[in-house]
Amino acid sequence: MTAERPTPEPRSAFAHFIPVPTRWMDNDLYGHLNNVVYYSLFDTAVNRYLIEQGALDLHQGAVIGLVVETHCNFFASLAFPQAVEAGLRVSRRGRSSVRYEIGLFAAGEPLCAARGHFVHVYVDRQSRRPVDALPEAYLTALVALEMT
């Protein structure tokens, strides 16, 4: 059986967009964003969204998300000082886990330059054990990212 080759997705495949700035230091010797920067942009977009929605409290929140899985497919180069927008969606939500899917778009481009995902397991800040259920603020924020 042959695996289906990943392809870039359009903006319409994502529920919400967040600008994610690039930095001078993000470029590598080849003149484009280094591959590890894509993962940083994914993480930044997801956490910025959760903070803006009032779900994630970095310093006092009882629940935090730990990344347990990541993946990225690259389709086109991005480089500083290019404006980049991250498209977000939630493809799966469990009792204590969420799969966020992210598309990185050059400003104005119809197809993503990279697409990936993060799986977060939400745990109690103190015990680091998975929560029994996601807090209401998270559920409200996540519903807005679920594509129907």
N, C-alpha and C positions, 0 to 999 in steps of 0.2 A: 504494500500500500504506500503510495506517495503522499507525503504531507503537502497540504496546500501552502503555496508560497504567500507570505504576508504581503499586503498591499497597503498603500497609504489610504487613509479615510478622509472624507470631506468634513467640513465644519458641522454639517447637520447631524453628524453621528455623536456629537457631544452636547451635554445639557447646559454647561456653564463655561465661561471663559474668564481667565485671569491673566493680566500682563505679568510676565516674568522677565525682568531685565537681565541682559548679559553684561559681563564685566570684561575688562581688558585681559585679566589673568585667565579667563575661561578658554581663550584661544590656545591651541597647541602649535607646535612647530610647523604644521601643515596649513595653518591659517584658518582653521575652523574650530568649533567647540570640541574639546576633548570628550571622549565617550563618557567619562565619569560625570561630566557636567550635566548631561541629560538626566541622570538619576537625581542629581541635586535639584534640578528644575522641577522634576516630578514631585519630590518631597516638599519643596517650597510651595508649589501650587496647591497640593492637598492640604497642607497645614495652614497655609494662609486662608484658604476657603473656610476651614473649620474654625479658625480664630475669628474671622469676620462674621461668621454665622452664630457666634456665641457658644459653640460647642466645646472647643478646646481652650482650656485655661492652662497655659504653660507652667505657671508657678504654683497654683493652688488647687488645680483640678484633681479629683479623686481617681479619675480614669485617664490613662495614657495609651497611645497606640504604639505597638512595637512592629516593625517591618519584619515579616517572616518569609516573604517571597518578592522578587523583582524580576522584570523582564523588559527588554527594549529591542525594537526593530528600527533600523535607520533607513531612511529613504532619500534624504537630501541633506546637504550640509547647512548648518547654521553657524554664524560667526558674529563676534562682537564687531561693531556696535549695533548689530541688527536687533530690531524690536521683535520680541517673541511673545506669543500668546499661547497659554496652555488651556486646552479644552479638557473638561472633566466629565466623567460619568461614573456611576456605580453599576457594576454588572452583577454583583452577587453580595448579598448581605446575610450573614448568619447570626447566631445568638451573640457571639463576641468578636466576629471577624467581618471584614469588609474588603472586597476587591475593588480598588479604584483603577479606572483605566484613563490614561492621559494621552492626549495628542499634542505635540508641540508644532506650532504653526509659525512660519515667518509672517509678519504682519501683512495682511491683505491677501495671502496665498490661500487658495481654495482647498488644498490637500495638505495633510500633515507631513512634516519633514521627518518626524519620528513618532512612534506610538509604543506605549508600554503600559505596564501595570505594576501596582504595589498591592500586596495583601497586608493589611494591618490586623493584628489581633489586639483587641482592647483589653487591658489588664488593670487591676487595682494598683495604684501608684506605689503603695507600701509593700504589698505581698508579691506583686508581679504575677499573680494568678489571673487567668481569664475571668472577666466579669460574667455574672449570670445573665445579664441583659444590658444592652446599650442604654445609656441615659437618654431621656426624652429630647434633650437639646441635640444630641447626635442624630437621633431618629428623624427629627424635623429637618436637619441639614441634609441628611442622606436621601430622603425622599425626593428632594428637589433635584438630585443628581441621577435619579433612576430614570432610564429611558423606557418608554412604554411601547 
